[in-house]
């Protein structure tokens, strides 16, 4: 039996928050809660991208390779990572390492997409939310790159 709290955790996710409770229950039932210790990798760059992950607790950093530059931190309840599994990539393009004790919901992409696509309304909502979340992530990466270069990505205000 899936707890109401577990479904609420999934509703915190960028891509699941507007889905029905029925679909969320089904998604929770197909996923596995997995704990990782500090320093353990969830996946490595080049691993098969067969799963999507939702952060339940902890913190994960995405790196360019195992020892490469950190490009993004997953630290909020319900944040999703492992996008490659949903956008047609066969392999992960980054490595995901836990920086402290972490728990994730690990979801098989085939089961997840089968559930989502069986309901047309759910499918439209899911893919809209996925596009929005990917866009937001891209903008955050732009800001990070600009900060590294000492530039600002904020729109400039015209001088008076």
DRENPA-3360 file (N, C-alpha, C; in nm, 2 decimals, always signed):
BEGIN
1 = XXXXXXXX = +0.08/-0.12/+0.00/+0.00/+0.00/+0.00/+0.09/+0.13/+0.00 ~ +0.06/+0.22/-0.09/+0.14/+0.34/-0.10/+0.08/+0.44/+0.00 ~ +0.16/+0.51/+0.07/+0.11/+0.61/+0.17/+0.08/+0.74/+0.10 ~ -0.01/+0.81/+0.16/-0.05/+0.94/+0.10/+0.07/+1.03/+0.10 ~ +0.16/+1.02/+0.20/+0.28/+1.10/+0.21/+0.37/+1.07/+0.09 ~ +0.38/+0.95/+0.05/+0.47/+0.91/-0.07/+0.41/+0.98/-0.19 ~ +0.28/+0.97/-0.21/+0.22/+1.04/-0.33/+0.24/+1.19/-0.32 ~ +0.23/+1.25/-0.21/+0.26/+1.39/-0.19/+0.40/+1.42/-0.23;
9 = XXXXXXXX = +0.50/+1.33/-0.20/+0.63/+1.36/-0.24/+0.65/+1.36/-0.39 ~ +0.58/+1.27/-0.45/+0.58/+1.26/-0.60/+0.52/+1.39/-0.66 ~ +0.41/+1.44/-0.60/+0.35/+1.56/-0.65/+0.44/+1.68/-0.64 ~ +0.55/+1.68/-0.56/+0.64/+1.79/-0.55/+0.73/+1.80/-0.68 ~ +0.73/+1.69/-0.75/+0.81/+1.68/-0.87/+0.77/+1.78/-0.98 ~ +0.86/+1.84/-1.05/+0.83/+1.93/-1.16/+0.74/+1.86/-1.27 ~ +0.76/+1.73/-1.30/+0.69/+1.67/-1.40/+0.56/+1.59/-1.36 ~ +0.55/+1.57/-1.23/+0.43/+1.49/-1.19/+0.33/+1.57/-1.11;
17 = XXXXXXXX = +0.36/+1.70/-1.08/+0.27/+1.77/-0.99/+0.13/+1.79/-1.03 ~ +0.10/+1.79/-1.16/-0.04/+1.81/-1.20/-0.11/+1.69/-1.25 ~ -0.05/+1.57/-1.22/-0.12/+1.45/-1.26/-0.22/+1.40/-1.15 ~ -0.31/+1.32/-1.19/-0.41/+1.27/-1.10/-0.35/+1.18/-0.99 ~ -0.42/+1.17/-0.88/-0.37/+1.09/-0.77/-0.37/+0.94/-0.81 ~ -0.46/+0.90/-0.90/-0.47/+0.76/-0.95/-0.34/+0.73/-1.02 ~ -0.30/+0.81/-1.12/-0.18/+0.79/-1.19/-0.06/+0.79/-1.10 ~ -0.05/+0.89/-1.01/+0.06/+0.90/-0.92/+0.07/+0.77/-0.83;
25 = XXXXXXXX = -0.04/+0.71/-0.79/-0.03/+0.59/-0.72/+0.03/+0.48/-0.80 ~ -0.01/+0.47/-0.93/+0.04/+0.37/-1.02/+0.19/+0.39/-1.04 ~ +0.23/+0.51/-1.06/+0.38/+0.54/-1.08/+0.45/+0.50/-0.95 ~ +0.40/+0.53/-0.83/+0.47/+0.49/-0.71/+0.48/+0.34/-0.70 ~ +0.38/+0.27/-0.74/+0.38/+0.12/-0.74/+0.48/+0.06/-0.83 ~ +0.51/+0.13/-0.94/+0.61/+0.07/-1.04/+0.75/+0.11/-1.00 ~ +0.77/+0.21/-0.91/+0.91/+0.25/-0.88/+0.96/+0.18/-0.75 ~ +1.09/+0.19/-0.73/+1.15/+0.13/-0.62/+1.22/+0.24/-0.54;
33 = XXXXXXXX = +1.20/+0.25/-0.41/+1.28/+0.34/-0.32/+1.42/+0.28/-0.30 ~ +1.52/+0.36/-0.33/+1.66/+0.31/-0.31/+1.74/+0.41/-0.24 ~ +1.81/+0.36/-0.14/+1.90/+0.44/-0.06/+2.04/+0.43/-0.11 ~ +2.11/+0.54/-0.11/+2.25/+0.55/-0.15/+2.33/+0.62/-0.04 ~ +2.45/+0.57/-0.01/+2.54/+0.63/+0.09/+2.61/+0.75/+0.02 ~ +2.67/+0.83/+0.11/+2.75/+0.95/+0.06/+2.86/+0.89/-0.03 ~ +2.88/+0.96/-0.14/+2.99/+0.92/-0.23/+2.96/+0.81/-0.33 ~ +2.84/+0.75/-0.32/+2.80/+0.65/-0.41/+2.74/+0.71/-0.54;
41 = XXXXXXXX = +2.76/+0.65/-0.65/+2.71/+0.70/-0.78/+2.57/+0.63/-0.80 ~ +2.47/+0.71/-0.84/+2.35/+0.66/-0.88/+2.36/+0.60/-1.02 ~ +2.44/+0.67/-1.11/+2.47/+0.62/-1.24/+2.60/+0.70/-1.29 ~ +2.66/+0.64/-1.39/+2.79/+0.70/-1.44/+2.76/+0.75/-1.59 ~ +2.83/+0.85/-1.63/+2.82/+0.89/-1.77/+2.85/+0.77/-1.86 ~ +2.76/+0.75/-1.95/+2.78/+0.63/-2.04/+2.70/+0.51/-2.01 ~ +2.65/+0.50/-1.88/+2.56/+0.39/-1.84/+2.43/+0.40/-1.92 ~ +2.37/+0.29/-1.94/+2.24/+0.28/-2.00/+2.14/+0.37/-1.93;
49 = XXXXXXXX = +2.06/+0.44/-2.01/+1.96/+0.54/-1.95/+1.82/+0.47/-1.95 ~ +1.80/+0.37/-1.86/+1.68/+0.30/-1.85/+1.59/+0.34/-1.74 ~ +1.63/+0.43/-1.65/+1.56/+0.47/-1.54/+1.55/+0.62/-1.52 ~ +1.44/+0.67/-1.46/+1.43/+0.81/-1.42/+1.43/+0.81/-1.27 ~ +1.48/+0.91/-1.21/+1.49/+0.92/-1.06/+1.43/+1.04/-1.01 ~ +1.36/+1.03/-0.90/+1.30/+1.14/-0.82/+1.36/+1.14/-0.68 ~ +1.41/+1.26/-0.65/+1.48/+1.27/-0.52/+1.37/+1.27/-0.41 ~ +1.39/+1.18/-0.31/+1.30/+1.18/-0.19/+1.37/+1.25/-0.08;
57 = XXXXXXXX = +1.50/+1.22/-0.06/+1.58/+1.30/+0.04/+1.72/+1.29/+0.01 ~ +1.80/+1.39/+0.05/+1.94/+1.39/+0.03/+1.98/+1.49/-0.08 ~ +2.09/+1.46/-0.14/+2.15/+1.55/-0.24/+2.23/+1.48/-0.34 ~ +2.21/+1.51/-0.47/+2.29/+1.45/-0.58/+2.35/+1.56/-0.66 ~ +2.47/+1.54/-0.70/+2.54/+1.63/-0.79/+2.56/+1.56/-0.93 ~ +2.53/+1.64/-1.03/+2.55/+1.59/-1.17/+2.68/+1.64/-1.22 ~ +2.77/+1.55/-1.27/+2.90/+1.59/-1.31/+2.93/+1.54/-1.45 ~ +3.02/+1.61/-1.51/+3.07/+1.57/-1.64/+3.17/+1.46/-1.62;
65 = XXXXXXXX = +3.13/+1.34/-1.62/+3.21/+1.22/-1.59/+3.22/+1.21/-1.44 ~ +3.29/+1.10/-1.39/+3.29/+1.07/-1.25/+3.37/+1.18/-1.17 ~ +3.47/+1.23/-1.23/+3.56/+1.33/-1.15/+3.55/+1.47/-1.22 ~ +3.46/+1.49/-1.31/+3.45/+1.61/-1.39/+3.38/+1.72/-1.31 ~ +3.37/+1.83/-1.38/+3.30/+1.95/-1.33/+3.16/+1.92/-1.29 ~ +3.12/+1.97/-1.17/+2.98/+1.96/-1.13/+2.90/+2.07/-1.21 ~ +2.79/+2.02/-1.27/+2.71/+2.12/-1.35/+2.57/+2.14/-1.29 ~ +2.53/+2.06/-1.20/+2.40/+2.08/-1.14/+2.38/+2.01/-1.01;
73 = XXXXXXXX = +2.31/+2.06/-0.92/+2.28/+2.00/-0.79/+2.13/+1.97/-0.78 ~ +2.10/+1.84/-0.75/+1.96/+1.80/-0.72/+1.95/+1.79/-0.57 ~ +1.87/+1.89/-0.51/+1.86/+1.89/-0.37/+1.72/+1.91/-0.31 ~ +1.62/+1.93/-0.40/+1.49/+1.96/-0.36/+1.40/+1.84/-0.37 ~ +1.31/+1.82/-0.27/+1.22/+1.71/-0.27/+1.14/+1.70/-0.40 ~ +1.14/+1.59/-0.47/+1.07/+1.57/-0.59/+1.14/+1.61/-0.72 ~ +1.27/+1.66/-0.70/+1.34/+1.69/-0.82/+1.38/+1.57/-0.90 ~ +1.37/+1.58/-1.03/+1.39/+1.46/-1.12/+1.53/+1.47/-1.18;
81 = XXXXXXXX = +1.59/+1.36/-1.20/+1.72/+1.35/-1.27/+1.72/+1.22/-1.35 ~ +1.81/+1.21/-1.44/+1.82/+1.09/-1.53/+1.73/+1.11/-1.65 ~ +1.72/+1.24/-1.69/+1.63/+1.28/-1.80/+1.66/+1.21/-1.93 ~ +1.78/+1.17/-1.95/+1.82/+1.10/-2.08/+1.72/+0.99/-2.11 ~ +1.67/+0.92/-2.00/+1.58/+0.81/-2.02/+1.45/+0.85/-2.09 ~ +1.41/+0.98/-2.08/+1.28/+1.02/-2.13/+1.29/+1.09/-2.26 ~ +1.41/+1.13/-2.30/+1.43/+1.21/-2.43/+1.50/+1.14/-2.54 ~ +1.49/+1.01/-2.54/+1.54/+0.93/-2.65/+1.69/+0.90/-2.65;
89 = XXXXXXXX = +1.76/+0.93/-2.54/+1.90/+0.90/-2.53/+1.92/+0.76/-2.47 ~ +2.01/+0.68/-2.53/+2.03/+0.55/-2.48/+2.12/+0.54/-2.36 ~ +2.21/+0.65/-2.35/+2.31/+0.65/-2.24/+2.30/+0.78/-2.17 ~ +2.34/+0.78/-2.04/+2.35/+0.90/-1.96/+2.47/+0.99/-2.01 ~ +2.44/+1.12/-2.01/+2.54/+1.21/-2.06/+2.62/+1.27/-1.94 ~ +2.58/+1.25/-1.82/+2.65/+1.30/-1.70/+2.65/+1.18/-1.60 ~ +2.73/+1.20/-1.50/+2.74/+1.11/-1.38/+2.66/+1.17/-1.27 ~ +2.59/+1.09/-1.18/+2.51/+1.14/-1.07/+2.57/+1.08/-0.94;
97 = XXXXXXXX = +2.63/+1.16/-0.85/+2.69/+1.12/-0.73/+2.62/+1.18/-0.61 ~ +2.60/+1.09/-0.51/+2.53/+1.14/-0.38/+2.64/+1.21/-0.29 ~ +2.60/+1.33/-0.25/+2.70/+1.40/-0.16/+2.66/+1.39/-0.02 ~ +2.55/+1.32/+0.01/+2.52/+1.28/+0.15/+2.42/+1.16/+0.13 ~ +2.38/+1.10/+0.25/+2.29/+0.99/+0.24/+2.16/+1.04/+0.16 ~ +2.12/+0.96/+0.07/+2.02/+1.00/-0.03/+1.92/+0.88/-0.05 ~ +1.80/+0.92/-0.07/+1.69/+0.82/-0.11/+1.63/+0.87/-0.24 ~ +1.61/+0.78/-0.33/+1.54/+0.82/-0.46/+1.43/+0.72/-0.49;
105 = XXXXXXXX = +1.34/+0.76/-0.57/+1.24/+0.67/-0.63/+1.30/+0.64/-0.77 ~ +1.33/+0.52/-0.80/+1.39/+0.47/-0.93/+1.28/+0.41/-1.01 ~ +1.25/+0.47/-1.13/+1.14/+0.43/-1.21/+1.19/+0.38/-1.35 ~ +1.14/+0.27/-1.39/+1.18/+0.21/-1.52/+1.11/+0.30/-1.63 ~ +1.18/+0.35/-1.72/+1.13/+0.44/-1.82/+1.02/+0.37/-1.90 ~ +1.03/+0.24/-1.94/+0.93/+0.18/-2.02/+0.80/+0.17/-1.94 ~ +0.80/+0.13/-1.82/+0.68/+0.12/-1.74/+0.62/+0.26/-1.71 ~ +0.70/+0.36/-1.69/+0.65/+0.49/-1.66/+0.59/+0.55/-1.79;
113 = XXXXXXXX = +0.65/+0.54/-1.90/+0.59/+0.59/-2.02/+0.47/+0.51/-2.06 ~ +0.46/+0.39/-2.04/+0.35/+0.31/-2.07/+0.23/+0.36/-1.99 ~ +0.25/+0.38/-1.86/+0.14/+0.43/-1.77/+0.09/+0.57/-1.82 ~ +0.19/+0.66/-1.85/+0.16/+0.80/-1.88/+0.09/+0.80/-2.02 ~ +0.13/+0.73/-2.11/+0.08/+0.73/-2.25/-0.05/+0.66/-2.26 ~ -0.09/+0.58/-2.17/-0.22/+0.51/-2.17/-0.34/+0.60/-2.15 ~ -0.31/+0.72/-2.09/-0.41/+0.82/-2.06/-0.38/+0.95/-2.14 ~ -0.45/+0.98/-2.25/-0.41/+1.09/-2.33/-0.40/+1.23/-2.25;
121 = XXXXXXXX = -0.50/+1.25/-2.16/-0.49/+1.38/-2.08/-0.37/+1.38/-2.00 ~ -0.34/+1.27/-1.93/-0.22/+1.26/-1.85/-0.09/+1.28/-1.93 ~ -0.09/+1.22/-2.05/+0.02/+1.23/-2.14/+0.05/+1.37/-2.18 ~ -0.05/+1.45/-2.22/-0.03/+1.59/-2.25/+0.02/+1.66/-2.14 ~ -0.04/+1.65/-2.02/+0.01/+1.72/-1.90/+0.16/+1.68/-1.87 ~ +0.19/+1.55/-1.87/+0.32/+1.51/-1.84/+0.42/+1.57/-1.93 ~ +0.40/+1.56/-2.06/+0.50/+1.61/-2.16/+0.51/+1.76/-2.15 ~ +0.40/+1.84/-2.12/+0.41/+1.98/-2.11/+0.50/+2.01/-1.99;
129 = XXXXXXXX = +0.48/+1.94/-1.87/+0.56/+1.96/-1.75/+0.70/+1.92/-1.78 ~ +0.73/+1.82/-1.85/+0.86/+1.78/-1.89/+0.93/+1.89/-1.96 ~ +0.87/+1.94/-2.07/+0.93/+2.05/-2.15/+0.96/+2.17/-2.06 ~ +0.86/+2.20/-1.97/+0.88/+2.32/-1.88/+1.00/+2.30/-1.79 ~ +1.01/+2.18/-1.73/+1.12/+2.14/-1.64/+1.25/+2.15/-1.71 ~ +1.26/+2.09/-1.83/+1.38/+2.09/-1.91/+1.42/+2.23/-1.94 ~ +1.33/+2.32/-1.98/+1.36/+2.46/-2.01/+1.41/+2.53/-1.89 ~ +1.35/+2.51/-1.77/+1.40/+2.57/-1.65/+1.54/+2.52/-1.62;
137 = XXXXXXXX = +1.57/+2.39/-1.63/+1.70/+2.34/-1.61/+1.80/+2.41/-1.70 ~ +1.77/+2.42/-1.83/+1.86/+2.48/-1.92/+1.89/+2.63/-1.88 ~ +1.79/+2.70/-1.84/+1.81/+2.84/-1.80/+1.90/+2.84/-1.68 ~ +1.89/+2.75/-1.58/+1.97/+2.75/-1.47/+2.12/+2.72/-1.51 ~ +2.14/+2.63/-1.61/+2.27/+2.60/-1.66/+2.33/+2.73/-1.72 ~ +2.25/+2.80/-1.80/+2.29/+2.92/-1.86/+2.35/+3.02/-1.75 ~ +2.27/+3.03/-1.64/+2.31/+3.12/-1.53/+2.44/+3.08/-1.47 ~ +2.46/+2.95/-1.46/+2.58/+2.90/-1.40/+2.70/+2.93/-1.49;
145 = XXXXXXXX = +2.68/+2.91/-1.62/+2.79/+2.93/-1.72/+2.82/+3.08/-1.72 ~ +2.72/+3.17/-1.71/+2.74/+3.31/-1.71/+2.82/+3.35/-1.58 ~ +2.78/+3.29/-1.47/+2.85/+3.32/-1.34/+3.00/+3.29/-1.35 ~ +3.03/+3.17/-1.41/+3.17/+3.13/-1.43/+3.25/+3.22/-1.51 ~ +3.18/+3.28/-1.61/+3.25/+3.38/-1.70/+3.24/+3.52/-1.64 ~ +3.17/+3.54/-1.53/+3.16/+3.68/-1.47/+3.06/+3.76/-1.54 ~ +2.97/+3.70/-1.61/+2.87/+3.78/-1.69/+2.73/+3.77/-1.62 ~ +2.64/+3.85/-1.66/+2.50/+3.84/-1.60/+2.41/+3.80/-1.71;
153 = XXXXXXXX = +2.31/+3.71/-1.68/+2.21/+3.67/-1.78/+2.08/+3.75/-1.75 ~ +2.08/+3.83/-1.65/+1.96/+3.91/-1.63/+1.95/+4.02/-1.74 ~ +1.82/+4.04/-1.78/+1.80/+4.14/-1.89/+1.86/+4.28/-1.84 ~ +1.92/+4.34/-1.93/+1.97/+4.48/-1.90/+1.86/+4.58/-1.90 ~ +1.87/+4.68/-1.82/+1.77/+4.78/-1.81/+1.83/+4.90/-1.89 ~ +1.74/+4.96/-1.97/+1.79/+5.08/-2.05/+1.84/+5.19/-1.96 ~ +1.94/+5.26/-2.01/+1.99/+5.37/-1.93/+1.90/+5.49/-1.96 ~ +1.89/+5.58/-1.86/+1.80/+5.70/-1.87/+1.87/+5.81/-1.93;
% end
